[in-house]
Amino acid sequence: MALIGRLLEAYGIHPLVQDDILNTNQPPKMEDFGKYLFVTTKQLTETGEDCAEPFDLQHFSLILTDRVLITFHEAPSEAFAP
């Protein structure tokens, strides 16, 4: 949590955004803060063949500035893999 706080502070992100990133029960939403856009949503992920449920919903947040995209994933993700 401290690392996320330092990262957000370095980019001038509002402190309440950290709460939305860390709250995995947060409903999907989008907020325009002027200098950046904040989006939090759910990402559908494949659980694997050995699981009873083939898919799972994971919390996913992103911050988009004019030069940087920062993403936060509840669990490891291949969403931005090459």
C-alpha positions in Angstrom: 0.0 0.0 0.0 2.8 2.4 0.8 4.3 1.8 -2.6 1.0 2.6 -4.3 0.7 5.8 -2.2 4.2 7.0 -3.2 3.6 6.2 -6.9 0.3 8.1 -6.9 1.8 11.0 -5.0 4.6 11.3 -7.5 2.1 11.7 -10.3 -0.2 14.1 -8.3 -3.1 11.7 -8.1 -5.8 12.5 -5.6 -5.4 10.4 -2.3 -9.0 9.0 -2.5 -8.1 7.3 -5.8 -5.8 5.0 -3.8 -8.9 3.9 -1.8 -10.7 3.1 -5.0 -7.8 1.1 -6.3 -7.4 -1.0 -3.1 -11.2 -1.5 -2.6 -11.7 -4.6 -4.8 -15.5 -4.4 -4.2 -15.5 -0.9 -5.8 -18.2 -0.8 -8.6 -17.0 0.2 -12.0 -16.7 3.9 -12.5 -14.8 6.6 -14.5 -13.7 9.9 -13.1 -12.1 12.8 -15.0 -9.8 14.8 -12.7 -8.7 17.2 -15.5 -5.0 16.2 -15.5 -5.8 12.5 -15.6 -8.6 10.0 -16.1 -9.3 7.3 -13.5 -11.1 4.2 -14.4 -11.9 1.2 -12.2 -13.7 -1.8 -13.5 -13.8 -5.6 -13.5 -11.7 -7.7 -15.8 -12.8 -11.2 -16.9 -9.9 -13.6 -16.5 -9.6 -17.3 -17.3 -9.1 -19.5 -14.2 -7.7 -22.5 -15.9 -8.9 -26.0 -16.8 -8.5 -27.4 -13.2 -11.0 -24.9 -11.7 -14.8 -25.5 -11.3 -15.4 -22.0 -12.7 -13.8 -21.3 -16.1 -13.7 -17.5 -15.5 -13.3 -15.1 -12.6 -13.9 -11.3 -12.2 -10.8 -9.4 -11.0 -10.7 -5.7 -9.9 -8.8 -3.6 -12.4 -8.0 0.1 -12.3 -6.1 2.5 -14.6 -4.9 6.0 -14.5 -4.3 7.8 -17.9 -2.4 11.0 -18.0 -1.3 12.8 -21.2 2.0 10.8 -21.2 1.6 7.8 -18.9 -0.8 4.8 -18.4 -0.7 3.2 -14.9 -2.6 0.0 -14.3 -3.4 -1.9 -11.1 -4.6 -5.5 -11.2 -6.1 -7.5 -8.3 -4.2 -10.5 -9.4 -1.4 -11.2 -11.9 -2.7 -10.5 -15.4 -1.7 -11.1 -19.0 -3.8 -8.1 -20.1 -0.9 -6.1 -21.4 1.5 -8.9 -22.3 3.2 -8.5 -25.6 
